[in-house]
């Protein structure tokens, strides 16, 4: 099983982009009442998104090993 080295700068950029987008959509009222930003949801997203992204990277890296 191959474990790809994590690119921390790419993860920080990705998480920042996603969290700012979700916060903006929450503020505009797409995800609930208008002008209400759920900080606990955003904090949970900041913590879980890099882990899930890395696990998906590991799965994609090892997909060719599974097919052999």
C-alpha positions in Angstrom: 0.0 0.0 0.0 1.4 3.4 -1.0 0.9 6.4 1.3 1.4 9.6 -0.7 3.2 12.4 1.1 0.7 15.1 2.1 1.0 18.5 0.5 0.2 20.8 3.5 0.1 24.0 1.5 -2.4 22.4 -1.0 -4.6 21.2 1.9 -4.5 24.7 3.6 -5.5 26.4 0.3 -8.2 23.8 -0.3 -9.7 24.0 3.2 -9.6 27.8 3.2 -11.4 28.0 -0.1 -14.1 25.5 1.0 -14.6 27.1 4.4 -14.8 30.6 3.0 -17.3 29.5 0.3 -19.5 27.7 2.9 -19.4 30.6 5.3 -20.4 33.0 2.5 -23.3 30.7 1.4 -24.4 30.5 5.1 -24.3 34.2 5.4 -26.3 34.8 2.2 -29.0 32.4 3.5 -28.5 29.4 1.1 -27.8 27.0 4.1 -30.3 28.3 6.7 -31.4 31.6 8.0 -29.9 34.7 6.4 -26.9 36.4 8.1 -26.3 33.4 10.4 -23.0 31.6 10.3 -22.7 28.4 12.2 -19.1 28.6 13.6 -19.2 25.1 15.1 -20.1 23.6 11.7 -17.2 25.5 10.1 -14.8 24.4 12.8 -15.8 20.8 12.3 -15.4 21.2 8.5 -11.9 22.6 9.1 -10.9 19.6 11.1 -12.5 16.8 9.1 -12.0 18.0 5.5 -8.2 17.5 5.4 -8.5 14.0 6.9 -11.2 12.9 4.4 -9.3 14.4 1.5 -6.1 12.6 2.5 -8.0 9.3 2.8 -9.5 9.8 -0.6 -6.0 10.5 -2.0 -4.7 7.2 -0.4 -7.6 5.3 -2.0 -7.0 6.8 -5.4 -3.3 6.2 -5.1 -3.9 2.5 -4.4 -6.7 1.8 -6.9 -4.3 0.2 -9.4 -3.0 -2.2 -6.6 -6.6 -3.3 -6.0 -7.2 -4.2 -9.6 -4.1 -6.4 -10.0 
